[in-house]
Amino acid sequence: MPQTFNRPADYIDAAREMAAAGRPALARLLAEEAADRTPDTDAAARILAEFPGRSLRRED
């Protein structure tokens, strides 16, 4: 069954899977999306701390 992305937790789960698969850049992007969708700023900061690194997003 395909994975759905309806909640921040869905993005966090996918980020953890990507980290475990050795894909840290994709894990960071998914974590950033989860943090963006999290209304609590402290929780968002904890999400990003779990997946350290600079932002990989391209701002055009």
Phi and psi in degrees as a GROMACS rama.xvg file:
@    title "Ramachandran Plot"
@    xaxis  label "Phi"
@    yaxis  label "Psi"
@TYPE xy
-68.2008  149.006  PRO-2
-80.4109  137.87  GLN-3
-104.885  153.94  THR-4
-123.287  83.8411  PHE-5
-110.18  -17.2262  ASN-6
-135.245  157.359  ARG-7
-54.9685  -35.6803  PRO-8
-60.9629  -32.0285  ALA-9
-63.5872  -41.1981  ASP-10
-68.631  -38.129  TYR-11
-64.9044  -44.399  ILE-12
-58.4597  -45.1861  ASP-13
-65.2751  -37.8284  ALA-14
-62.5416  -42.1524  ALA-15
-64.4897  -39.648  ARG-16
-62.7966  -42.3127  GLU-17
-67.7846  -38.1815  MET-18
-62.7177  -43.2439  ALA-19
-66.5097  -28.3586  ALA-20
-85.36  3.42772  ALA-21
79.723  28.9694  GLY-22
-118.877  70.1235  ARG-23
-64.3146  -32.4428  PRO-24
-66.4241  -44.6247  ALA-25
-66.7917  -37.8581  LEU-26
-60.3066  -43.0601  ALA-27
-63.7837  -42.9788  ARG-28
-62.0001  -42.2761  LEU-29
-65.2534  -38.6577  LEU-30
-65.5704  -39.0111  ALA-31
-63.225  -39.713  GLU-32
-66.0326  -41.1863  GLU-33
-61.1259  -43.4  ALA-34
-63.4231  -40.6295  ALA-35
-61.8759  -32.65  ASP-36
-89.9325  0.574282  ARG-37
-97.2753  118.317  THR-38
-69.9214  -25.7376  PRO-39
-84.2762  115.6  ASP-40
-64.8307  -32.5885  THR-41
-66.9794  -42.1765  ASP-42
-65.2358  -39.7427  ALA-43
-61.7422  -40.6987  ALA-44
-64.6053  -38.9984  ALA-45
-64.7975  -38.6336  ARG-46
-60.6918  -49.264  ILE-47
-65.4605  -32.8764  LEU-48
-66.7432  -29.1877  ALA-49
-70.1623  -23.7589  GLU-50
-125.648  77.4294  PHE-51
-67.345  160.059  PRO-52
132.539  169.531  GLY-53
-81.2797  162.55  ARG-54
-65.017  138.823  SER-55
-106.022  5.43482  LEU-56
-73.619  145.747  ARG-57
-102.086  121.303  ARG-58
-100.125  108.675  GLU-59
